[in-house]
């Protein structure tokens, strides 16, 4: 059986000691999320929409409010040919907002990047959480854009 990024996070969260707040947050809701694996065609469609969360937040109001968490995973080739599995997701927040999280895993190196989150996205923007590093903030902003675009495409029936 192939282990997903979500499986790794959930497993790491069970052992809790010394786990970051982001890891614990993700591990708490991932078992209850709708899990979606994105293929290459899905990624092409997602990437056809430009912008991160700050450019796309106005579209958040056009997405039906989430009734439960959602988690997307995709295998990609990163810089220098590193095979990675990216995971990103959202939990429904108040007033149609989303709380966003991200993690990636390089199986060959057995290395996790992140997890990062939560970061709240509303129809008026995305506020940087206190204590978040510049790297984590870049990842969370990009992740929010991916999640919003994926939800738009999913609602339109355009994800596989």
Buried (B, 14 or more C-beta within 10 A) or exposed (E): EEEBBBBBBBEBBEEEEEBEEBBBBBBEBBEEBEBBBBEEEBBEBBEEBEEBBEEBBEBBEEBEEBEEBBBBBBBEEEEEEBEBBBBBBBBBBEEBBBBBBBBBBBBEEEEBBBBBBBBBBBEEEBEEBEEBEEEBBEBBBBBBBBBBBBBBBBEEEEBE
